[in-house]
């Protein structure tokens, strides 16, 4: 399969890209940062997904993981939501596409977190449903994952602070977070194995939203 992933230089996108490569797929990565993967089947493009004119020409994409985004920046809506729309319009509305997966957020459900970030991720869920409906007759699966806590570099300020981490675990019924490898498991299942579920946003947060509504984040000085 020809796989395109946005945001592959670090974090979830990097881990998911490596997993597809391990399974023998050809992977194309988009990111503002230089490549972190060096493999003959990996092709990296430095570009800004929020600028449609900056996106490279890549034909024949079969699997698209819309992952790139920012958190708590002044332009979350432009980067996260507009970037997702640009990526799908460029690579997802083609005859070759078989599956599209969006990386949304548990905040899209709860409304907890920073306002622009919440709005951008909730917009992604709505846009996902629009694209799922648009591509349904072509039997393309289109879904999103709304993740709770994940052990990523951007979340180090939480899990490296013992007091904040205690608050988080008090609010998390399953008393754990996800690893990036677990996110990759979901990405592989939803894009390669799944053939019939479409238009669904999967909340994967160790029970935090449905079983206990609390949001913890460091306070600004």
HUGI-V618476 format. One record per helix or strand of 2 or more residues. SS is the DSSP state (@ for helix, = for strand). FROM is the first residue (numbers start at 1). LEN is the number of residues. If there is no record, write none. Layout:
SS&FROM&LEN ; SS&FROM&LEN
This chain:
=&2&5 ; @&11&12 ; =&26&6 ; =&42&5 ; @&52&3 ; =&63&4 ; @&76&16 ; =&99&5 ; @&107&4 ; @&115&24 ; =&141&7 ; @&153&7 ; @&162&9 ; @&180&14 ; =&201&4 ; @&208&4
